[in-house]
Amino acid sequence: MTLTRLALFDLDHTLIPFDSDHSWGEFTTALGWTDAAEFKRRNDAFYAQYRAGTLDIREYCRFSMGAVCRQGAAASNAAHARYMEQVVRPRILPQALELVQAHQRAGDVVIIITATNAFVTRPIAQAFGVEELLAVELERDEGPGGSGWYTGEIRGVPSFREGKVERVTQWLAEHGLDWPGVHCTFYSDSRNDLPLLEKVDVAVATNPDPTLRAIALERGWRILELFA
């Protein structure tokens, strides 16, 4: 049996050398959308929790999307286009783009799977030439008289920690596949992604945090310093 080959990539600190959710918050604060001192304090605290593996993803999503929810679609989409040009595109490094493209040339199905929400990350995935994105999906106010815009709540299973395994499992089922029918490589920097790293055929610790680096060394996983 010929297995379908998947190449899964975390995004923040894996394909890009920064955290897109955190930097988007800084960008919108610079626009005057939030109180600078209070937002920075809370944003930095949530980011520290993420790095420590203790983040409440739903609480963070309400916080991080608050300004977008208040500003509405037109202003938020226009701001994100500027964010892409000013912050993201200049920091997409050639070696990261080449890694993705090498998998694409080999015929692998490339998927970016991230704990950052889809509003922030879909344009980034597209900048890498990747159409398959598994990100945190957001609810919209679509009831009678609703705005149709985001509420700040998460829709479905968040692609975070064990949720990444569940989201890939769902994606496989939607495409008539299952785990035994695929050969899967996953690139990630974070201890938060251990559930999926332990599930795939090939785990690649990419620019790993100290905890993941120690685990990768213990288990003989490849360590890739993409940004060294």
Sequence and secondary structure as in RCSB ss.txt:
>XXXX:A:sequence
MTLTRLALFDLDHTLIPFDSDHSWGEFTTALGWTDAAEFKRRNDAFYAQYRAGTLDIREYCRFSMGAVCRQGAAA
SNAAHARYMEQVVRPRILPQALELVQAHQRAGDVVIIITATNAFVTRPIAQAFGVEELLAVELERDEGPGGSGWY
TGEIRGVPSFREGKVERVTQWLAEHGLDWPGVHCTFYSDSRNDLPLLEKVDVAVATNPDPTLRAIALERGWRILE
LFA
>XXXX:A:secstr
   EEEEEE  BTTTBSS HHHHHHHHHHHTTSS HHHHHHHHHHHHHHHHHT   HHHHHHHHTHHHHHH HHH
HHHHHHHHIIIIIGGG  HHHHHHHHHHHHTT EEEEEEEEEHHHHHHHHHHTT  EEEEE EEE  STT  SSE
EEEE SS SSTHHHHHHHHHHHHHTT  GGGEEEEEEE  GGGHHHHHHSSEEEEES  HHHHHHHHHHT EEE 
TT 
